[in-house]
Amino acid sequence: MGDGDHHTPYNLPVVLIGGGRGTLEGGRHLSYPMHTPFMNLGLSLLDKVGVEVASISDSTGRLSDL
């Protein structure tokens, strides 16, 4: 939360706990470009659990390497 006074949705730390029944590789630190929509994470996680949707909110695609 690089700019807490303005409540901007950038530089948000996210901790993912659990392995998604073997679908998520743990023990890593991933970093994505500034202004990557947060819902890209949600879209990618839905893929991991077998829920196929084209988009969520302001998502623009899936996160690589997740």
C-alpha positions as CSV (number, residue, x, y, z in Angstrom):
1,M,0.0,0.0,0.0
2,G,2.4,2.5,-1.3
3,D,-0.1,5.4,-1.0
4,G,-2.3,4.7,1.9
5,D,-3.7,8.3,2.2
6,H,-5.3,8.0,-1.3
7,H,-6.4,4.3,-1.0
8,T,-4.9,3.5,-4.4
9,P,-5.1,-0.2,-5.5
10,Y,-1.4,-0.4,-6.3
11,N,1.5,-2.0,-4.4
12,L,-0.9,-4.3,-2.5
13,P,0.9,-7.1,-0.7
14,V,-0.9,-10.4,-1.2
15,V,0.0,-13.6,0.7
16,L,-1.4,-16.9,-0.8
17,I,-1.5,-19.7,1.7
18,G,-2.2,-23.2,0.6
19,G,-1.3,-25.3,-2.4
20,G,-4.6,-25.5,-4.2
21,R,-4.5,-29.3,-4.1
22,G,-1.2,-29.3,-5.9
23,T,-2.2,-26.6,-8.5
24,L,-0.1,-23.9,-6.8
25,E,3.7,-24.0,-6.4
26,G,4.7,-22.6,-3.0
27,G,7.8,-21.0,-1.6
28,R,8.0,-18.2,-4.2
29,H,7.9,-14.5,-4.4
30,L,6.1,-13.2,-7.4
31,S,6.0,-9.6,-8.6
32,Y,3.9,-8.2,-11.4
33,P,4.1,-4.8,-13.2
34,M,2.5,-1.7,-11.6
35,H,-1.2,-1.3,-12.6
36,T,-1.8,-5.0,-13.1
37,P,-5.5,-5.3,-12.2
38,F,-6.0,-7.2,-8.9
39,M,-8.8,-9.2,-10.4
40,N,-6.2,-10.8,-12.7
41,L,-5.2,-12.8,-9.6
42,G,-8.9,-13.8,-9.0
43,L,-9.3,-14.9,-12.6
44,S,-6.1,-16.9,-12.4
45,L,-7.1,-18.6,-9.1
46,L,-10.5,-19.5,-10.6
47,D,-8.7,-21.2,-13.5
48,K,-6.7,-23.2,-10.9
49,V,-9.9,-24.6,-9.3
50,G,-11.6,-25.4,-12.7
51,V,-14.0,-22.4,-12.9
52,E,-13.9,-21.1,-16.4
53,V,-14.9,-17.4,-16.8
54,A,-13.8,-14.9,-19.4
55,S,-13.2,-12.0,-17.0
56,I,-14.0,-10.6,-13.6
57,S,-14.5,-6.9,-12.9
58,D,-11.5,-5.0,-14.4
59,S,-9.4,-8.1,-15.2
60,T,-7.4,-7.9,-18.4
61,G,-6.0,-11.5,-18.4
62,R,-4.4,-14.2,-16.4
63,L,-1.2,-13.9,-14.3
64,S,1.7,-15.7,-15.7
65,D,3.7,-18.1,-13.5
66,L,1.0,-18.5,-11.0
